[in-house]
């Protein structure tokens, strides 16, 4: 247990500290910093600025348990990558029809975000790139694991998963699936990512668009 860690002020502060941990990638070729929207964008923005690397989005959606949407039964990436948390599904006895409803809803949200954030531009070219995929933290890890699976499918040369904070058991799973995991803190007990931020207010679409625009003009 990390008794000395009491949390981050906000996502921007977490991003600046995470950027220091990733400073070994400064000057490397073919680096692409990818944010999991929306909460991962302010964190990734600070990393991309530190590394002088391009910033883009990797669109993934958590599949929330019906009635307990903060708890992930899985995640979607693109049109054909699904990561399901079988332990959660079996524990809560969630039937396939309920899962299908959640998938359809979140697939529609992926489409909305692609239209809004990318204006229907295609995803970034991943092939041959070292990708640093960033979120504001990992609890069940379903979203990050779906992102890693889809980046593998897109032929990324190297996948570095980077988060400011995460649950110990989840980080162990992600370590096995990414080429490298950078997680600054794994405090216990871990009840949720928001527990480790003083300001964990929701990142808005407007903030995402502003940060992407700022990164593009750097």
Secondary structure as UniProt FT lines:
FT   TURN            3..4
FT   HELIX           11..21
FT   HELIX           23..25
FT   TURN            26..27
FT   TURN            29..30
FT   STRAND          31..35
FT   TURN            37..38
FT   HELIX           39..51
FT   STRAND          54..57
FT   STRAND          60..65
FT   TURN            66..67
FT   STRAND          68..77
FT   TURN            78..80
FT   STRAND          81..84
FT   HELIX           86..92
FT   HELIX           96..118
FT   TURN            119..120
FT   TURN            127..128
FT   STRAND          130..135
FT   HELIX           142..153
FT   TURN            154..155
FT   STRAND          158..166
FT   HELIX           168..177
FT   STRAND          180..185
FT   HELIX           193..196
FT   HELIX           205..216
//
